[in-house]
Amino acid sequence: MMSNKKTHEPNPSVGCDVTSCKYNTIDCCCSAAKINVQNERAVTKGETYCSTFCPRGTC
């Protein structure tokens, strides 16, 4: 049986360079339980953004 517990374990397949985000791990992986990337009109990667971002110490 799978647990519903959300653990915030690092996901090595999702890299993150945003060191000010609370979900960024020491080895630059994302530890968020869910990741949302937004901007439905994006045509370049620079026009997308991670709406899961949460500044360290505030969320």
Secondary structure as a PSIPRED ss2 file (coil, helix, strand):
# PSIPRED VFORMAT (PSIPRED V4.0)

   1 M C   1.000  0.000  0.000
   2 M C   1.000  0.000  0.000
   3 S C   1.000  0.000  0.000
   4 N C   1.000  0.000  0.000
   5 K C   1.000  0.000  0.000
   6 K C   1.000  0.000  0.000
   7 T C   1.000  0.000  0.000
   8 H C   1.000  0.000  0.000
   9 E C   1.000  0.000  0.000
  10 P C   1.000  0.000  0.000
  11 N E   0.000  0.000  1.000
  12 P E   0.000  0.000  1.000
  13 S E   0.000  0.000  1.000
  14 V E   0.000  0.000  1.000
  15 G E   0.000  0.000  1.000
  16 C C   1.000  0.000  0.000
  17 D C   1.000  0.000  0.000
  18 V C   1.000  0.000  0.000
  19 T C   1.000  0.000  0.000
  20 S C   1.000  0.000  0.000
  21 C E   0.000  0.000  1.000
  22 K C   1.000  0.000  0.000
  23 Y C   1.000  0.000  0.000
  24 N E   0.000  0.000  1.000
  25 T C   1.000  0.000  0.000
  26 I C   1.000  0.000  0.000
  27 D C   1.000  0.000  0.000
  28 C C   1.000  0.000  0.000
  29 C E   0.000  0.000  1.000
  30 C E   0.000  0.000  1.000
  31 S C   1.000  0.000  0.000
  32 A C   1.000  0.000  0.000
  33 A C   1.000  0.000  0.000
  34 K C   1.000  0.000  0.000
  35 I C   1.000  0.000  0.000
  36 N C   1.000  0.000  0.000
  37 V E   0.000  0.000  1.000
  38 Q E   0.000  0.000  1.000
  39 N C   1.000  0.000  0.000
  40 E C   1.000  0.000  0.000
  41 R C   1.000  0.000  0.000
  42 A C   1.000  0.000  0.000
  43 V C   1.000  0.000  0.000
  44 T C   1.000  0.000  0.000
  45 K H   0.000  1.000  0.000
  46 G H   0.000  1.000  0.000
  47 E H   0.000  1.000  0.000
  48 T C   1.000  0.000  0.000
  49 Y E   0.000  0.000  1.000
  50 C E   0.000  0.000  1.000
  51 S C   1.000  0.000  0.000
  52 T C   1.000  0.000  0.000
  53 F C   1.000  0.000  0.000
  54 C C   1.000  0.000  0.000
  55 P E   0.000  0.000  1.000
  56 R C   1.000  0.000  0.000
  57 G C   1.000  0.000  0.000
  58 T C   1.000  0.000  0.000
  59 C C   1.000  0.000  0.000
